[in-house]
Amino acid sequence: MKVTKRTKSIIKNVDVQKEYTLEEAVKTLKETSKVKFTESLDCAVRLGVDPRHADQMVRGTVSLPHGTGKKVSVLVIAKGSLAEEALKAGADYAGFEEYIEKIKNGWTDVDVIVATPDTMGEVGKLGRVLGPKGLMPNPKSGTVTNDVAKAVKEVKAGKIEFRVDKTGIIHASLGKLSFSAEQLIENTRTFLQTIVKLKPSSAKGQYIKSLYLTTTMGPGLKITKEEPSISLK
Amino acid sequence: MIDINNLSIQFTGENLFENVNLRINKNDRIALVGSNGSGKSTFLKILAGILPPETGIIVKQKGIKIGFLPQELIAIKGKSLFNEIKSSLNIIDDIITEEKKLIKELENENLYSEEKEKIVHELGEITHKKEKIDFYSIDSKIEKTLTGLGFDEKDFFKIIDEFSGGWQMRIQLAKILLQENDLILLDEPTNHLDIDTLQWVIEFLKNSKAALIVVSHDRYFIDQVTNKTLEIYNRNFRFYNGSYSEYLNYKKDRDEALKKLAKDREKKIKQTQEFIERFRYKATKSKQVQSRIKQFKKMDEIVIEEEEKEINLRFPEPGRSGAVPVEFRNVYKFFGENKVITNLSFQIERGDKIAVIGPNGAGKTTLSKLIAGKLLPDSGEITYGQNVFTSYYSQEVAEELDTEQDILDSVSEMNEELTIGHLRSILGSFLFRNDDVFKKVKVLSGGEKSRVALARLLLTRANLIVMDEPTNHLDYSSKVILQKALVDFAGTLVIISHDIDFVNPIVNKIFELRKNELNIYNGNVEYYLSKKNDDSVQSNDGTLKEAKKETKKDQKRIEAELRQKKYNATKGIKEKIHEVEKEIEKLESKKIQLEQELADPDVFSNPILAKEKNISYNETKDKLEKLINEWAELNHELEKIERLF
């Protein structure tokens, strides 16, 4: 495989064997970014859990203090005044029958769907369309609620959902490289705190096994094992 | 993952295994080996929870999922293939029903908001469950697995009853492969698989994360998928870290060592006994004798595994049947809308040994059943010749046997004229000795049932034998013996088998069933494979006379070709043998001459000359020996080549 000039410069400036502190890592990633768009900061955490056991499932949501830097389009499925409330709060779309019909026909042009409990009877039937795209509203991620305004605001402000995959790894996007280093560090710390708090009681051994930070096209940097406990403080 | 403590099981008063302690770990890939009837299938059934352990406990890790492929098929009926597979993943059905129930409840307008909230939460749980099992990609996964196992896309919605034995087994296998089990138990999974599918299954198992326990006679398969060998030996289990082939080497060495040990022990016992007898009543030696007696009692017994027994099989001389035992005229057979046999016309001649081959589901079993008279045609005519007695050996032998009978009854009903003694001697040649003959058929292992069915077949004295996959449950050595018996069989034989090595030496005609057409090849399987693309295939057009004429002409041509081939193949070696023979003759006369010279007083009184002659005599002797060895080897090779034709 051809090694590009960009990769060569990355290889020169980065030591993949080294364990970086969060600050060092963010700094290095910012410095080595040489692409023509704004890269995202991505994080991968390997956990010592067996996700095949239901009681060791790690999943949840976290509101990043500085958002993800991405524009999130939100659909709120609610009746009457609640729909209006949602639109006021900044939802891109809101309504009931109109959208149910649209989704039935295959329209899913949104990033998040929020629904009120009384519409779930109808929304639940849309599993075939929403399920594969991960758009099904769920009270566990706060997307089934009567307080639609709050839900919309949170999602817009950078609330992300995460869960451990089959291999025991959590992936999340934690902001854009255009953010300041402090903002990125703060986002990452908040994310780590949430994960540590969600440790299942049945998980045995070391909980956070390894932790990597990377950017869309950048190198993956290993972060020191102390970082999660620093985040907790 | 699984802990087994003090497990014992007994059948007909004899322990299969006793006080077994072992542990199966997460990443174990185990080949379970042991002789026929040593309890391999029983052990798998116990692990799968189908049989309860007689004593002892089995501790399984919480929530562990075990998939079991039994040796004998469980017949399932009524559903389409795709739905059957899908509903076997029972978690899916549960999720769908639960979700429907909750949504229906939500539609009730009179619910309190707390109740509603609770239901919405439960729905949320279901969404999580779905994500966890990859609910929405399950259909594509099923498709991938079915295609991998050789199913055609148009088969997906066929009703399951329509699939033949080979495919039924693949359906079971598909379910197990899809269930994402933590432990997969496979009992003779390769019995019905063709080579492509076998390769696919091997790849699948290699990539699977589940622990694996396999029982199989297919050495290639076992070596590919396992890295540990668990041996049932002497009513106990032993682990051997290494592949099956490595284990076989180890076993050979161990058996030899054990034999030696047993021999030494016997010698020592004899010595001790002699000593005791001799000095028992001698006061001065009494102390020593007592100590020897103690020693004698303490000696451990060494159990040597009996040599793997082989069945001994020879078909009795059958009565002579008419010249054409079976004739088909425009025969049709349907199953529902499925045309399995259309417009078949052919004759089977006395002494024909026919292999029926074709892809799975082409109608091989149906054809064999029609020939054996187990099925009647929907239209057309099947006529049997004079004095034709048919006997049928089915693919699922186990189904045919009355499981409540004991072996002796099961066999004696086939031929009531024979005395018990005679029957027992026949059963003995099938390795059912002593009290074994009183075992109920239901407690027998798959291999043992096959042996009973073979014994029954032998007793019918049929002159037209129809066999459907007879090698399925037989181990390698039994297979070889059956093969030999069938080669020697003097009657007419129709045989279905996927095992090319097995049928090739037996048959002299091939019936190929493909897309509702029958092609007849006059030769063995090798000939068929080489001729497959040739145009000189006799297609089955219903004109019997022409076909027959063609057959005779073809037969002659083939025989001539074979002769030529044989001549070409053996020419070189025959020449070499001739040369060696000449050389041997020369040396032998030289040797005789030297012997005479050595006996001459002139020579043996002259030491220098005698020495010279002696050296030359020894050289000649050595050379002669070498040449004779060479000659023997060449002849052996020649025989080998000739046997191929």
Interface residues (C-beta under 8 A of the other chain):
Chain A: P51 H53 A54 M57 R59 P117 D118 M120 G121 G124 K125 G127 R128 G131 P132 G134 M136 N138 P139 K140 V144 R163
Chain B: G63 E99 L102 I103 L106 E107 S113 K116 E117 I119 V120 H121 L123 G124 E125 T127 H128 K130 E131 K132 F135 Y136 S137
